């Protein structure tokens, strides 16, 4: 029961209620589990986004994949072998897909990540296009740039500190009626 209390505590911290029409996971997130979770999410999207054009469903799923893979890659690259419990949630509500992730960060990574996310927020549409091209040509990660470029989508992030631990919370809201 201590695990359940810990999950409830973290959900309160990040204001993450449990509702219908959502897929949720809280636990160690590495590449192996990531692949299984992405398969479950694909089925989830097929069920709840049935009837939408394939381009829209693909864009939503691609954004979800990027966010979940970012968490699992960070965990394996920076926190292995003690993969922390991470949070992933995808839900459908009022014509929107809501994707949320929460992940523990090393203290020494907070400043650089915060700067990277702030810079991403500051880019104009033209600058985002340029950043995308630069990343593509230099074989660098396109994930967050691709998500930030999405039409009819809004990306929010926060970094929390609790009990000497740092946590990154990312929320993506996509209007799939317009995506």
C-alpha positions as CSV (number, residue, x, y, z in Angstrom):
1,X,0.0,0.0,0.0
2,X,3.0,2.4,0.4
3,X,3.3,2.4,-3.4
4,X,-0.3,3.4,-3.8
5,X,0.1,6.2,-1.3
6,X,3.2,7.4,-3.2
7,X,1.4,7.5,-6.5
8,X,-1.5,9.4,-4.9
9,X,1.0,11.9,-3.4
10,X,2.7,12.5,-6.8
11,X,-0.7,12.8,-8.6
12,X,-1.7,15.5,-6.1
13,X,1.7,17.3,-6.6
14,X,1.2,17.3,-10.4
15,X,-2.6,17.8,-10.2
16,X,-3.3,14.6,-12.1
17,X,-6.7,13.1,-11.4
18,X,-7.9,9.8,-12.8
19,X,-10.7,10.1,-15.3
20,X,-12.4,8.0,-17.9
21,X,-11.1,7.6,-21.5
22,X,-7.4,7.7,-20.5
23,X,-4.4,5.4,-20.4
24,X,-2.1,5.9,-17.4
25,X,1.2,4.5,-16.1
26,X,3.3,5.3,-13.1
27,X,6.5,3.2,-12.7
28,X,10.0,2.6,-14.1
29,X,10.1,3.6,-17.8
30,X,12.9,2.2,-19.9
31,X,13.1,1.2,-23.6
32,X,11.6,-2.3,-23.0
33,X,8.5,-1.0,-21.3
34,X,8.3,2.0,-23.6
35,X,7.7,-0.3,-26.6
36,X,4.9,-2.1,-24.8
37,X,3.3,1.1,-23.6
38,X,3.4,2.6,-27.1
39,X,1.6,-0.5,-28.5
40,X,-1.1,0.0,-25.9
41,X,-1.4,3.6,-26.8
42,X,-1.7,2.9,-30.5
43,X,-4.7,0.7,-29.7
44,X,-6.1,3.4,-27.4
45,X,-5.8,6.0,-30.2
46,X,-7.4,3.6,-32.7
47,X,-10.4,3.2,-30.4
48,X,-10.9,6.8,-29.4
49,X,-9.9,8.6,-32.6
50,X,-11.8,6.2,-34.9
51,X,-13.2,8.0,-37.9
52,X,-10.5,10.7,-38.0
53,X,-8.3,10.9,-41.0
54,X,-5.1,8.9,-40.8
55,X,-2.9,12.0,-41.0
56,X,-4.4,13.4,-37.8
57,X,-4.1,10.1,-35.9
58,X,-0.5,9.8,-37.1
59,X,0.4,13.3,-35.9
60,X,-1.2,12.6,-32.4
61,X,0.5,9.3,-32.1
62,X,3.9,10.7,-33.2
63,X,3.7,13.4,-30.6
64,X,2.9,10.8,-27.9
65,X,5.8,8.6,-29.1
66,X,8.3,11.5,-28.9
67,X,7.3,12.4,-25.4
68,X,7.4,8.8,-24.0
69,X,10.7,8.1,-25.8
70,X,12.2,11.2,-24.4
71,X,11.4,10.0,-20.9
72,X,12.7,6.5,-21.5
73,X,15.9,7.7,-23.2
74,X,16.7,10.1,-20.4
75,X,16.1,7.5,-17.8
76,X,18.4,5.0,-19.5
77,X,21.1,7.5,-20.4
78,X,21.2,9.5,-17.2
79,X,19.6,7.4,-14.4
80,X,20.4,3.8,-15.2
81,X,20.7,1.3,-13.6
82,X,18.2,2.8,-11.1
83,X,15.4,3.7,-13.4
84,X,13.0,6.0,-11.5
85,X,9.2,5.9,-11.5
86,X,7.9,8.1,-14.3
87,X,4.4,9.1,-15.1
88,X,2.7,8.9,-18.5
89,X,-0.9,9.7,-19.2
90,X,-2.9,10.1,-22.4
91,X,-6.6,11.1,-22.3
92,X,-9.4,12.1,-24.6
93,X,-11.7,14.9,-23.5
94,X,-13.9,17.4,-25.2
95,X,-12.3,17.0,-28.7
96,X,-8.8,17.2,-27.3
97,X,-6.0,14.7,-26.7
98,X,-4.1,15.4,-23.5
99,X,-0.7,13.9,-23.1
100,X,1.2,14.3,-19.8
101,X,4.6,13.0,-18.7
102,X,6.4,13.5,-15.4
103,X,10.0,12.4,-14.9
104,X,12.7,12.7,-12.3
105,X,15.7,14.8,-13.3
106,X,19.3,14.9,-12.0
107,X,19.9,18.3,-10.3
108,X,22.8,19.0,-12.7
109,X,20.5,18.6,-15.7
110,X,17.9,21.1,-14.6
111,X,19.5,24.3,-15.7
112,X,20.4,23.2,-19.2
113,X,17.0,21.6,-19.7
114,X,15.2,24.6,-18.5
115,X,17.2,26.9,-20.8
116,X,16.4,24.5,-23.8
117,X,12.7,24.5,-23.0
118,X,12.6,28.3,-22.5
119,X,14.4,28.8,-25.9
120,X,11.9,26.4,-27.6
121,X,9.1,28.6,-26.2
122,X,10.6,31.7,-27.5
123,X,11.0,30.6,-31.1
124,X,8.8,32.1,-33.7
125,X,7.2,29.8,-36.3
126,X,9.9,30.7,-38.8
127,X,12.6,30.0,-36.2
128,X,11.0,26.7,-35.4
129,X,11.2,25.8,-39.1
130,X,14.8,26.7,-39.2
131,X,15.6,24.7,-36.0
132,X,13.8,21.7,-37.5
133,X,15.8,21.9,-40.7
134,X,19.1,22.3,-38.7
135,X,18.3,19.3,-36.5
136,X,17.3,17.2,-39.5
137,X,20.4,18.0,-41.4
138,X,22.7,17.4,-38.4
139,X,21.0,14.2,-37.4
140,X,19.8,15.6,-34.0
141,X,16.6,15.0,-32.1
142,X,13.5,16.5,-33.8
143,X,11.1,15.5,-31.0
144,X,10.4,18.6,-29.1
145,X,10.8,20.8,-32.1
146,X,8.3,18.7,-34.0
147,X,5.8,18.8,-31.2
148,X,6.2,22.6,-30.7
149,X,5.6,23.0,-34.5
150,X,2.3,21.1,-34.4
151,X,-0.8,23.1,-35.4
152,X,-3.6,23.3,-32.9
153,X,-1.4,22.0,-30.1
154,X,-0.2,23.6,-27.0
155,X,2.9,22.4,-25.1
156,X,3.3,23.4,-21.4
157,X,6.1,22.3,-19.1
158,X,7.1,22.9,-15.4
159,X,10.1,21.8,-13.3
160,X,9.2,21.0,-9.7
161,X,11.4,20.4,-6.7
162,X,10.2,18.2,-3.9
163,X,12.3,16.5,-1.2
164,X,15.6,17.4,-3.0
165,X,14.3,15.7,-6.2
166,X,13.6,17.6,-9.4
167,X,10.7,16.6,-11.7
168,X,9.9,17.7,-15.2
169,X,6.1,17.8,-16.0
170,X,5.2,18.1,-19.7
171,X,1.6,18.6,-20.9
172,X,0.6,18.6,-24.5
173,X,-3.0,19.4,-25.5
174,X,-4.0,18.7,-29.1
175,X,-7.3,19.8,-30.7
176,X,-7.7,16.7,-32.8
177,X,-10.7,18.2,-34.6
178,X,-8.3,20.7,-36.1
179,X,-5.0,18.8,-36.0
